[in-house]
Amino acid sequence: MGEGLIRLVAVDIDGTLTHGDRRLDVAAVDAIRKAESSNLPVALATGNVLPFAEAAAILLGTSGPLIAEDGGIVFDPASGQEHMLGDRLEADRGLAALERAFGPIQQTRSSNMRLTGLTLRHAIEVEDANKILTREGLDLVAIDSGFAIHLRSPDVNKGNALRRVSTLLRVPLAEIAAIGDGPNDIEMLKIAGLGFAVANSDEIVKRVCTHVTAEPYGKGVAEAIEKILALRG
């Protein structure tokens, strides 16, 4: 694959476009708009709910599909269709099992809005949660995004969602770049033609990427986009 063939960029939001406190790093905004004006669409890929992703897309000016709920939902703005890649029934069972083991667990504010999983506050350790889920024979994983504990099916992830985006747009995965920072970005970063970890990323994330930026957060996103545009010529 020639690195100059990139036709779409998928970008995580929290910890990638934002600082650690979730404030938007404005250093990325001009780069995203430059990509869009250069016929390089940007697809936002977030662990958050779809309305959050839609609002962010409007404010940033992105035109690509939206990946929400860690890959549980793909929204195609061209057709207006939502594609559901999972449901929350097993996650509800998982929460019940965790509460039997640990007592009441507080969900995040957006959790009740979710259609394909749940998000929990950091009241328990991910390793302990996964032991309970395995013991109960549940088809679930607990993933710490750094902002919440995500309870979802192993098949619901940003990588499988990016595969759906690839199919919808008829753009091969080899011609898609991805930018992220957290463990919930790993599947997406691994299957993209180019994977960029911003400098603040976890070490396990950096190891699966083809590139690691020198700058963190939004400055790292701008750095990655500038590299992609330069490769495209």
C-alpha positions as CSV (number, residue, x, y, z in Angstrom):
1,M,0.0,0.0,0.0
2,G,1.3,3.4,-0.9
3,E,1.0,5.9,1.9
4,G,-0.2,8.5,-0.5
5,L,-3.4,6.7,-1.2
6,I,-5.2,7.7,2.0
7,R,-8.8,8.7,1.2
8,L,-10.4,8.9,4.7
9,V,-9.2,9.7,8.2
10,A,-10.9,8.3,11.3
11,V,-10.2,10.3,14.4
12,D,-11.0,9.5,18.1
13,I,-12.3,12.4,20.2
14,D,-11.6,12.1,23.9
15,G,-7.9,12.2,24.6
16,T,-7.1,12.7,20.9
17,L,-9.0,15.8,19.8
18,T,-9.4,16.8,23.5
19,H,-7.0,17.3,26.4
20,G,-7.2,14.9,29.3
21,D,-9.9,17.1,30.9
22,R,-12.0,16.7,27.7
23,R,-11.7,20.3,26.6
24,L,-11.3,20.6,22.8
25,D,-7.7,21.1,21.8
26,V,-8.2,23.8,19.2
27,A,-4.9,23.0,17.6
28,A,-6.6,20.2,15.6
29,V,-9.5,22.3,14.3
30,D,-7.7,24.0,11.4
31,A,-6.1,20.8,10.4
32,I,-9.4,18.9,10.2
33,R,-11.0,21.7,8.2
34,K,-7.9,21.7,5.9
35,A,-8.3,18.0,5.4
36,E,-12.0,18.4,4.5
37,S,-11.2,21.2,2.1
38,S,-8.6,19.0,0.5
39,N,-11.1,16.3,-0.3
40,L,-9.9,14.2,2.6
41,P,-13.1,13.4,4.7
42,V,-12.8,13.0,8.4
43,A,-14.8,10.4,10.3
44,L,-15.2,10.8,14.0
45,A,-14.9,7.6,16.1
46,T,-15.9,7.9,19.7
47,G,-16.9,5.8,22.7
48,N,-19.6,8.4,23.4
49,V,-23.2,8.3,22.2
50,L,-24.3,9.3,18.7
51,P,-25.8,12.7,19.5
52,F,-22.4,13.7,21.0
53,A,-20.6,12.6,17.8
54,E,-23.1,14.5,15.6
55,A,-22.7,17.7,17.6
56,A,-18.9,17.4,17.4
57,A,-19.1,16.8,13.7
58,I,-21.2,19.9,13.1
59,L,-18.9,22.1,15.2
60,L,-15.7,20.7,13.7
61,G,-17.0,20.6,10.1
62,T,-16.4,16.9,9.4
63,S,-18.3,15.1,6.6
64,G,-17.4,11.4,7.1
65,P,-19.4,8.7,8.7
66,L,-19.7,8.7,12.5
67,I,-18.7,5.8,14.7
68,A,-20.3,6.0,18.2
69,E,-20.5,3.8,21.3
70,D,-17.1,2.3,20.7
71,G,-18.2,0.9,17.3
72,G,-21.8,-0.1,18.3
73,I,-23.3,2.4,15.9
74,V,-22.2,3.7,12.5
75,F,-24.1,6.7,11.1
76,D,-23.8,7.4,7.4
77,P,-24.6,11.1,6.8
78,A,-24.9,10.5,3.0
79,S,-27.9,8.2,3.5
80,G,-29.1,9.3,6.9
81,Q,-29.0,5.6,8.0
82,E,-27.9,4.3,11.4
83,H,-26.2,0.9,11.4
84,M,-26.5,-1.0,14.7
85,L,-23.6,-3.4,15.2
86,G,-24.7,-4.7,18.6
87,D,-27.3,-4.4,21.4
88,R,-27.2,-3.8,25.1
89,L,-29.1,-6.9,26.4
90,E,-25.9,-8.8,27.3
91,A,-24.4,-5.6,28.9
92,D,-27.5,-5.3,31.1
93,R,-26.9,-8.9,32.2
94,G,-23.2,-8.1,32.8
95,L,-24.0,-5.1,35.0
96,A,-26.4,-7.2,37.1
97,A,-23.6,-9.8,37.6
98,L,-21.1,-7.1,38.5
99,E,-23.5,-5.6,41.0
100,R,-24.0,-9.0,42.6
101,A,-20.3,-9.3,43.1
102,F,-19.4,-5.7,44.0
103,G,-22.6,-3.9,45.1
104,P,-24.2,-1.0,43.3
105,I,-22.1,0.5,40.5
106,Q,-22.8,4.0,39.2
107,Q,-23.2,4.4,35.5
108,T,-22.0,7.5,33.6
109,R,-24.6,10.1,32.7
110,S,-24.8,8.9,29.1
111,S,-25.1,5.2,29.9
112,N,-28.9,5.1,29.8
113,M,-28.9,6.6,26.3
114,R,-26.7,3.8,25.0
115,L,-28.1,1.2,22.6
116,T,-25.1,-1.2,22.3
117,G,-23.4,-1.3,25.7
118,L,-23.0,0.5,29.0
119,T,-20.5,2.8,30.6
120,L,-19.6,2.7,34.2
121,R,-17.7,5.0,36.5
122,H,-14.3,3.9,37.9
123,A,-15.6,2.2,41.0
124,I,-14.1,-1.2,40.1
125,E,-11.0,-2.5,38.4
126,V,-11.3,-3.6,34.8
127,E,-9.4,-6.8,35.6
128,D,-11.8,-7.7,38.4
129,A,-14.8,-6.9,36.2
130,N,-13.5,-9.2,33.4
131,K,-13.0,-12.1,35.8
132,I,-16.6,-11.9,36.9
133,L,-17.8,-11.6,33.3
134,T,-15.8,-14.7,32.3
135,R,-16.9,-16.6,35.3
136,E,-20.6,-15.9,34.5
137,G,-20.1,-17.0,30.9
138,L,-21.1,-13.7,29.5
139,D,-20.0,-12.6,26.0
140,L,-18.7,-9.3,27.2
141,V,-15.5,-7.4,27.8
142,A,-14.8,-4.5,30.1
143,I,-12.5,-1.9,28.6
144,D,-11.1,1.2,30.3
145,S,-11.1,4.1,27.9
146,G,-9.5,6.4,30.4
147,F,-12.8,8.2,30.9
148,A,-15.1,5.3,31.8
149,I,-15.3,1.5,31.9
150,H,-17.1,0.4,28.8
151,L,-19.1,-2.8,29.0
152,R,-19.8,-4.3,25.6
153,S,-19.6,-7.3,23.3
154,P,-16.1,-8.2,22.1
155,D,-17.4,-7.8,18.5
156,V,-18.5,-4.2,19.2
157,N,-15.4,-2.2,18.6
158,K,-14.1,0.6,16.5
159,G,-12.2,-1.8,14.2
160,N,-15.4,-3.6,13.1
161,A,-17.1,-0.3,12.8
162,L,-14.3,0.9,10.5
163,R,-14.8,-2.2,8.4
164,R,-18.5,-1.2,8.0
165,V,-17.4,2.4,7.1
166,S,-15.1,0.9,4.5
167,T,-17.9,-1.1,3.0
168,L,-20.3,1.9,3.0
169,L,-17.9,4.2,1.3
170,R,-16.3,1.6,-0.9
171,V,-12.9,2.7,0.3
172,P,-10.5,-0.1,1.2
173,L,-9.2,-0.2,4.7
174,A,-5.7,0.2,3.3
175,E,-6.7,3.7,2.1
176,I,-8.0,4.7,5.5
177,A,-5.9,6.3,8.3
178,A,-6.9,6.3,11.9
179,I,-5.7,8.5,14.8
180,G,-6.3,7.6,18.5
181,D,-4.9,7.3,22.0
182,G,-6.6,4.7,24.1
183,P,-7.2,1.0,24.4
184,N,-10.6,1.3,22.9
185,D,-8.9,2.6,19.7
186,I,-6.6,-0.4,19.2
187,E,-8.7,-2.5,16.8
188,M,-9.3,0.6,14.6
189,L,-5.7,1.6,14.6
190,K,-4.5,-2.0,13.8
191,I,-6.7,-2.5,10.7
192,A,-6.3,1.0,9.2
193,G,-3.8,1.4,6.4
194,L,-2.0,4.0,8.6
195,G,-2.4,4.1,12.3
196,F,-1.3,7.2,14.3
197,A,-1.0,7.3,18.0
198,V,-0.8,10.8,19.5
199,A,2.1,11.3,21.9
200,N,0.0,11.1,25.0
201,S,-1.3,7.6,24.0
202,D,-0.9,4.5,26.2
203,E,2.2,2.5,25.4
204,I,0.1,-0.5,24.3
205,V,-1.6,1.8,21.7
206,K,1.7,3.1,20.4
207,R,3.0,-0.4,19.8
208,V,0.2,-1.2,17.3
209,C,0.6,1.9,15.3
210,T,2.6,2.7,12.2
211,H,3.3,6.2,13.4
212,V,3.5,8.0,16.8
213,T,3.3,11.8,16.7
214,A,5.8,14.0,18.5
215,E,3.0,16.2,19.9
216,P,0.1,15.2,22.2
217,Y,-3.7,15.6,21.8
218,G,-4.9,18.0,19.1
219,K,-1.4,19.1,18.1
220,G,-0.7,15.4,17.4
221,V,-3.8,15.2,15.3
222,A,-2.7,18.2,13.3
223,E,0.8,16.7,12.9
224,A,-0.8,13.4,11.6
225,I,-3.1,15.1,9.2
226,E,-0.3,17.3,7.8
227,K,1.8,14.1,7.2
228,I,-1.1,12.5,5.4
229,L,-1.8,15.5,3.2
230,A,1.9,15.7,2.4
231,L,2.0,12.0,1.4
232,R,-1.0,12.6,-0.8
233,G,0.9,15.4,-2.6
